[in-house]
Amino acid sequence: MGWGNKAIEIRSVDTGHLDGVFMHKKAQKLKFLCERNDKVFFSSAKGGGACQIYFMTLNKPGLSNW
Protein backbone atom coordinates (compact mmCIF):
# COMPACT_ATOMS: atom_id res chain seq x y z
CA MET A 1 0.00 0.00 0.00
CA GLY A 2 1.50 3.31 -1.01
CA TRP A 3 0.64 6.90 -1.56
CA GLY A 4 -0.62 8.21 -4.87
CA ASN A 5 1.42 10.50 -7.07
CA LYS A 6 -0.46 13.64 -6.02
CA ALA A 7 0.34 15.77 -3.00
CA ILE A 8 -0.24 19.30 -1.77
CA GLU A 9 2.83 21.15 -0.58
CA ILE A 10 2.39 23.92 1.99
CA ARG A 11 5.17 26.52 1.71
CA SER A 12 5.99 29.74 3.52
CA VAL A 13 5.13 32.81 1.46
CA ASP A 14 8.13 34.73 2.80
CA THR A 15 10.89 32.10 2.52
CA GLY A 16 9.51 29.34 0.31
CA HIS A 17 10.37 26.85 3.07
CA LEU A 18 8.38 23.62 2.94
CA ASP A 19 6.10 23.63 6.02
CA GLY A 20 4.18 20.45 5.27
CA VAL A 21 2.89 17.97 2.68
CA PHE A 22 -0.66 16.60 2.49
CA MET A 23 -1.04 13.25 0.71
CA HIS A 24 -4.08 11.03 0.29
CA LYS A 25 -4.17 7.40 -0.80
CA LYS A 26 -6.85 8.05 -3.41
CA ALA A 27 -6.57 10.82 -5.96
CA GLN A 28 -9.25 13.32 -5.06
CA LYS A 29 -10.18 16.82 -6.02
CA LEU A 30 -9.32 18.83 -2.92
CA LYS A 31 -10.39 22.41 -2.30
CA PHE A 32 -8.48 24.75 -0.01
CA LEU A 33 -10.80 26.15 2.66
CA CYS A 34 -8.71 28.22 5.06
CA GLU A 35 -5.65 28.46 7.28
CA ARG A 36 -6.12 29.10 10.98
CA ASN A 37 -3.26 29.33 13.49
CA ASP A 38 -1.11 26.29 12.65
CA LYS A 39 -3.76 24.30 10.72
CA VAL A 40 -4.71 24.20 7.03
CA PHE A 41 -8.20 22.94 6.08
CA PHE A 42 -9.28 21.20 2.83
CA SER A 43 -12.52 19.62 1.64
CA SER A 44 -13.17 16.84 -0.86
CA ALA A 45 -16.42 16.35 -2.73
CA LYS A 46 -17.92 12.87 -2.71
CA GLY A 47 -20.81 11.38 -4.64
CA GLY A 48 -24.33 12.29 -3.58
CA GLY A 49 -23.45 15.81 -2.48
CA ALA A 50 -21.48 14.71 0.60
CA CYS A 51 -18.04 16.05 1.40
CA GLN A 52 -15.24 15.28 3.82
CA ILE A 53 -13.10 17.84 5.66
CA TYR A 54 -9.38 17.29 6.20
CA PHE A 55 -6.95 19.35 8.22
CA MET A 56 -3.20 19.36 8.51
CA THR A 57 -1.15 20.74 11.40
CA LEU A 58 1.93 22.56 10.20
CA ASN A 59 5.34 21.89 11.72
CA LYS A 60 6.49 24.84 13.78
CA PRO A 61 10.11 25.20 14.96
CA GLY A 62 10.49 24.27 18.61
CA LEU A 63 7.40 22.04 18.78
CA SER A 64 7.70 18.29 19.20
CA ASN A 65 5.93 15.92 16.82
CA TRP A 66 4.12 13.28 18.88
Secondary structure, 3 states (H helix, E strand, C coil): CCCCCCEEEEECCCCCCEEEEEECCCCCCEEEEEEECCEEEEEEECHHHCEEEEEEECCCCCCCCC
